[in-house]
Amino acid sequence: MPLNLENIDFRFENSRVKIIANCNCPEVKLAGLSVGPLQEGNEYETYYWIAAELAAAGLVHFRDEDSLDATKLYKVQWKERVQVAGQISELPEYFYPKLRRYLWQLRREVANRPEKFGEYQKTKALADDIVNSRLKKIVTLSSGPILADQILNKLTVEEQLIYMQLGKNVSQWRTHILEYDIEG
């Protein structure tokens, strides 16, 4: 399976996450898989897609370390802004899939509670700032010499994809501009 944005999201949906039971619950069967029984307050590990279904039913909630919220986004933005030129901070694992789901969740809340629109706007602006800041750095990095592993490893898988695509395009463009054979 070639690596692309859809495959990355599929990997996230099938990654393991930790959840905490909100109540006692007998064994639950989802798509041929069994979860539980669950005891209120206990922590469990399951696939993200199962955890999301259980959370939507109110049976569990995600462990705080595995979720994304405005406070965590502010920390990411701050870390990104204090980097010296040519440096990029490391993001939490599956940052972009979590970000998409967090924004989607806020949009759903706004549909039911319009007073949350301001919170959504601020969070969306914060997310846009993080994405734009990182994208500018990736564009700059992709047009320079090949990155050292310590910098490349700080890029998410999604960012590595755009870095490689941009690098390839920049390299082809340079070759065309500087080495183009007019007679051939």
C-alpha positions as CSV (number, residue, x, y, z in Angstrom):
1,M,0.0,0.0,0.0
2,P,1.7,3.3,-1.1
3,L,2.0,5.9,1.5
4,N,-0.5,8.8,1.0
5,L,-2.7,11.0,3.2
6,E,-5.6,8.6,3.2
7,N,-3.3,5.7,4.2
8,I,-2.0,7.8,7.1
9,D,-5.5,8.4,8.3
10,F,-6.3,4.7,8.0
11,R,-3.2,3.9,10.1
12,F,-4.4,6.4,12.8
13,E,-7.9,4.9,12.8
14,N,-6.3,1.5,13.5
15,S,-3.8,2.7,16.0
16,R,-4.1,1.7,19.7
17,V,-5.3,4.4,22.2
18,K,-6.0,4.4,25.9
19,I,-9.5,5.0,27.1
20,I,-11.1,5.3,30.6
21,A,-14.5,3.7,31.3
22,N,-17.2,6.2,32.3
23,C,-19.3,3.4,33.7
24,N,-19.5,-0.3,34.3
25,C,-20.4,-2.0,31.0
26,P,-20.7,-5.6,29.9
27,E,-18.7,-6.9,27.0
28,V,-19.5,-4.9,23.7
29,K,-19.1,-6.5,20.3
30,L,-18.2,-4.2,17.4
31,A,-17.5,-5.6,13.9
32,G,-16.6,-9.0,15.2
33,L,-14.3,-7.6,17.9
34,S,-15.0,-7.7,21.6
35,V,-14.3,-4.9,24.1
36,G,-14.8,-5.3,27.8
37,P,-16.3,-5.9,30.1
38,L,-15.5,-2.4,31.3
39,Q,-15.3,-1.2,34.9
40,E,-15.8,2.5,35.7
41,G,-12.6,4.4,36.1
42,N,-10.3,1.7,34.7
43,E,-8.0,2.3,31.8
44,Y,-8.2,0.1,28.7
45,E,-6.4,0.0,25.3
46,T,-8.2,-0.5,22.0
47,Y,-8.2,0.7,18.4
48,Y,-9.0,4.4,17.9
49,W,-12.1,3.6,15.8
50,I,-13.5,1.4,18.5
51,A,-12.7,4.0,21.2
52,A,-14.4,6.7,19.1
53,E,-17.6,4.6,18.9
54,L,-17.5,3.9,22.6
55,A,-16.9,7.6,23.4
56,A,-19.7,8.7,21.1
57,A,-22.0,6.3,23.1
58,G,-20.8,7.9,26.4
59,L,-19.3,4.7,27.7
60,V,-15.6,5.9,27.8
61,H,-13.5,8.9,27.3
62,F,-10.0,9.3,25.8
63,R,-7.1,9.6,28.2
64,D,-6.0,13.3,28.4
65,E,-2.5,12.5,27.0
66,D,-4.1,11.0,23.9
67,S,-6.5,13.8,23.1
68,L,-6.0,17.3,21.6
69,D,-7.4,20.5,23.0
70,A,-6.9,24.3,22.7
71,T,-4.3,24.3,25.5
72,K,-2.2,21.7,23.7
73,L,-2.5,23.6,20.4
74,Y,-1.2,26.8,22.1
75,K,1.8,24.8,23.4
76,V,2.5,23.5,19.9
77,Q,2.2,27.0,18.4
78,W,4.5,28.4,21.1
79,K,7.1,25.7,20.5
80,E,7.0,26.3,16.8
81,R,7.4,30.0,17.1
82,V,10.5,29.9,19.4
83,Q,12.5,27.6,17.1
84,V,15.6,29.2,15.6
85,A,15.7,29.7,11.8
86,G,16.0,26.4,9.9
87,Q,14.6,24.4,12.8
88,I,11.2,22.7,13.3
89,S,9.7,21.4,16.5
90,E,8.6,17.8,16.9
91,L,4.8,17.3,16.9
92,P,2.9,14.7,18.9
93,E,2.3,11.4,17.1
94,Y,-0.7,11.5,14.8
95,F,-1.0,15.3,15.3
96,Y,-2.8,16.0,12.0
97,P,-5.4,13.2,12.3
98,K,-6.1,14.3,15.9
99,L,-6.3,18.0,14.8
100,R,-8.8,17.2,12.0
101,R,-11.0,15.3,14.4
102,Y,-10.8,18.0,17.1
103,L,-11.9,20.7,14.6
104,W,-14.6,18.4,13.4
105,Q,-15.8,17.9,16.9
106,L,-15.9,21.6,17.6
107,R,-17.9,22.2,14.4
108,R,-20.4,19.7,15.6
109,E,-20.6,21.4,18.9
110,V,-21.3,24.7,17.2
111,A,-24.2,23.2,15.3
112,N,-25.8,22.4,18.6
113,R,-24.5,25.3,20.7
114,P,-24.0,28.4,18.6
115,E,-22.3,30.2,21.5
116,K,-19.3,27.9,20.9
117,F,-18.6,29.6,17.5
118,G,-16.0,32.0,19.0
119,E,-14.1,29.1,20.5
120,Y,-14.2,27.2,17.2
121,Q,-12.9,30.4,15.3
122,K,-10.0,30.8,17.7
123,T,-9.1,27.2,17.6
124,K,-9.3,27.2,13.7
125,A,-7.1,30.3,13.6
126,L,-4.6,28.6,15.9
127,A,-4.6,25.5,13.8
128,D,-4.1,27.5,10.6
129,D,-1.2,29.4,12.2
130,I,0.5,26.1,13.1
131,V,0.0,24.6,9.7
132,N,1.1,27.7,7.8
133,S,4.2,28.2,10.0
134,R,5.3,24.6,9.5
135,L,4.5,24.6,5.8
136,K,6.7,27.7,5.3
137,K,9.5,25.9,7.1
138,I,9.0,22.8,5.1
139,V,9.1,24.7,1.8
140,T,12.3,26.4,2.9
141,L,13.9,23.1,4.0
142,S,12.8,21.3,0.8
143,S,14.6,23.9,-1.4
144,G,17.9,23.5,0.4
145,P,20.4,20.7,0.8
146,I,19.1,17.2,1.9
147,L,18.1,17.3,5.5
148,A,19.9,15.5,8.3
149,D,17.9,12.7,9.9
150,Q,17.5,14.6,13.2
151,I,15.5,17.3,11.4
152,L,13.7,15.0,9.0
153,N,12.6,12.9,12.0
154,K,10.8,15.9,13.5
155,L,8.5,16.0,10.5
156,T,5.2,14.1,10.7
157,V,4.6,11.5,8.1
158,E,2.3,14.0,6.3
159,E,5.0,16.6,6.3
160,Q,7.6,14.1,5.1
161,L,5.4,13.5,2.1
162,I,5.1,17.2,1.1
163,Y,8.8,17.7,1.9
164,M,9.7,14.8,-0.6
165,Q,7.3,16.1,-3.2
166,L,8.5,19.6,-3.0
167,G,12.2,18.6,-2.9
168,K,11.7,16.5,-6.1
169,N,9.9,19.4,-7.9
170,V,12.5,21.9,-6.8
171,S,15.3,19.6,-8.0
172,Q,13.7,19.1,-11.4
173,W,13.1,22.8,-11.7
174,R,16.7,23.6,-10.9
175,T,17.9,21.0,-13.4
176,H,15.7,22.5,-16.0
177,I,16.8,26.1,-15.3
178,L,20.5,25.5,-14.9
179,E,21.2,22.4,-17.1
180,Y,18.7,22.7,-19.9
181,D,20.2,21.7,-23.2
182,I,19.0,24.4,-25.7
183,E,20.3,22.5,-28.7
184,G,18.8,19.1,-27.7
